[in-house]
Amino acid sequence: MVELSTTVLYAQWKYADVGDDYTEYVVQTTSSYKKTGIYSATRYSSASAIVVDWGDGNAEAIEGNISQLTHEYSSVGVFHVKISNISNFAASANDYTWYNTTSQNRYTFKDVMKTGSKCTTMPNAAFYYCSVLSSISFLSSCFTGLTSIPPSAFHYCSGITTNLSSLPARIKTLGGSAFQYCTGLTGIQDLRNTGLTSLSSPNIFANCTNVKEFKLPSNIGATAGNSLFYYDTGLSAI
């Protein structure tokens, strides 16, 4: 999303979190990174197979137990990967839909188009090092129960250029290092009209070297975490 294993997320989504519809995400391949993959640790409990459309005219069905399913693109481009019939996976506490352990996913994962209706939360380090992820606008329509951005969720996402003023109002807190090293953030990041009520975790905006000014809600000052703006060398005002 070296060996590429692109998953819907760098971390894990449990089967039970996905819902009964489909999920869709976007990969951007390069001459160095052309593979994508889905990791599964379980079986499905239905006569209907899970269908994976790789977005390049190729699709395949997942039948029974698999440890991983990989696909290599023949060209450089942007591809929409759609996984349907997800509810046919058996759901138990330790079963996961996708699990990524390699680094290449981080260099090709571009966007989330749709999550299942029950996928309302986000794991820690969900998009860690996804350097071509350019927007967080999907937070408005995906992960609909999310009220806190988890630790390191967008850590090292240097391609994000979306102004953080667009954070959904339901987001109240940001975990440690949530946007650390997001060097694509620039100018004025105005958080005053967001729903944020606390920034008490450490390093949330650390190393965001191209931001000129952060404008925080008036109630944030007393709860600012340690090293909130650590090494934000471009800051001229807070």
N, C-alpha and C positions, 0 to 999 in steps of 0.2 A: 505495500500500500502502500559481490554480496548476493543472497537469495531472497526473493520477494515473496512474502506471504501476506497479502493485503486482506485485512478483515474489516468488518463494519466498524470495529473500534480496535484501538491498540489493546485495550483491556478486555473485559468480559461482559457479555450480556447473557443473562440466564434465559433459558427457553421460556420459563414462566413469565418473563417480563415482556416478551415480544408481542403477544396478542394473536389474534386469529386472522390477520391479513398479511401484508407483505412489507418488506423493508427494501429500501433502495439507497444506494450510495454511489459516489463518483470516484473513479481513480483517474489519474493523469500519468500515463506512462512516458518514459523517456528512453533514449537509446541504451541507458544503463539499467533501467528498472522496467521490466516488461511482464513480470509475473504477478498473479494475484491468487489468493487462496482463502478457503474457509476451513476453519478447524472445528471439529466436533468431538465431543467426548461421550456421546451417547447414541441411542437408537431412536427411531421414530415409531409411533404407535398408531399407524394408520395404513390402509391399503394404498393410499395416494402418496406418491413420492414428493419430496421437497424438490422444487424446480429452481435451478440457478440459471438465469439468463446473464451471460457475461457481457452483453452489450455490444458485441462485435459480430453478431449473427450466429453465435454458437451458444447452445444451452444444453444442460444435462440434468439428469435426475439423481438425487441421492437415495439410494436403496439400502436400507439396513444400516448397520454400524459403519462409521467411517472415522478415521483419525484425522484426515485432512483431505481436502479437495483443492487441487491447484489448476491454474489455467495460465498459459503464456500467450500474450498478444503478439500478433505478427507485425504490428505497426505502432508507431508513436502517436498518441492522441488522447482524447478524453472519452471515457467509457462509463456508462451507467450500468451498474450491476444490480439486478433485481432478484430477490429471493422470495418466492411465494410458497404457499401451503405450509407456512412455518408452524402453524398449530399442530401439524402432524408429528412434530418432534415430541417425544415423551418428556414431561416436565418433572424434574425432581430437584431437590435442594442443591445437588452437586453437578447438575448437568448444565452445559454451556452451549450456546449457539455458535459462537466464534471465539477463538482465543489465538492471539498473535504473540509470538516470541521472537521474531526476527526484526531487524531494523528497517528493512526496505519499505515496509508498510508506511513508515513515518514520512518517507520522501515522496509518496505518490497519492496518499489519501487526500482528496480534494474537497469533498462536500458530503453532507447528509441530505438526501432528498425527502426521505420518509422513514419513520420508525413505526413499529407495530403499535397498535392502540394501547397496549398495556405497558409499553416501554416508557415509563414515566420518570425513571431516575438515571443517573450517570455514574459509572464507576470512577474511582481515583485514576488519575493519569490517563483519562479516556483518549485524549488526542495528543499525548506526549510526543513531541518532536515531529508532528505532522506539518512539515515546513511549507507545503504547497496549499494547505488550508488557508483560504484568503478571507473567509467571512464566518461570523458566528450568527448570522441571521436565522439559521435553522433552529435556534433556541426558541424562537417564537412559536413554532409549530410542532417541534419534536421535544421529547422529554418533558411532557406537559405537566408532570407533577414536581418538576425540579424547582426547589426554592433556594438551593445553595449550590454554587459551582464548587465541585470537590477539589481537593488538593491536587496540584499539578495538572489539572484538566487540560490546559492549553499551554503548558510549559514548553518553551522552545518552539512555539508556533510562530516563526518569524515572518510568515506570509500574511498573517491577519492584518487587514487594514480597516476593518469595520470599527467605527468609533464606538467606544464602550457606552456612550449615551443611549445606545439602542438596546441595552440589556433589558429583557422583559421585566415588568414591574414585580412579578412574583419572585424574582431573585432577590433574596434579602442579605445573604452573606457570600463571601468568596473565601475558598480554602487557601491554605498556604501555597505559595508559588503558583497560584492559579493562572496568572498571566506573566510569569517571570520569563525574561528573554523574548518577549513579543516585540521585537525590534521594528516590526512593520507598523506599529502604532505610532502616530505622529501628531504634531500640533497640540491642540487643546482637547483633553479628554474630560468632558463635563458630565459628572455623575450626579449632579444636584437633583435632577428630576427622575432619577431611577428609584427603585424600591429598596435600595441598600440601607440597612440599618446598622451594620457593623463591618469593620475591616480589621478585626482583631488578630487575624492569623499573620504569620511572618512572611515576608518576601513576596507579597501578592503581586506588586508591580515592579519588583526588583529587575534591574538591568534592561528596563525599557528605555533605551538610550536616546530615542528620537522623539520622545514626548516632551513638549515644551512646558506644558502646564496641566496639572490635575486640579479639577474643581470638585470638592467633596461636599456631600450633604452636610448641613450644619450640625447634625447630631453625631457625626462620625469622629470628630476630633479626639474625644476622650477614649475612644475604643480603638484607635489606630494601632496596628500590630508592630512588632519590632521589624526594623529594616523594610518598612512598607515600600519605600522608594530607593532602596539600596542601589547604588551605582547607576542611578538615572542621571547620567552626566549631561543630558540636554535640558534638564529642568531649569526654568527661569522663575517659576512661580508655583505655589501650591495653594 
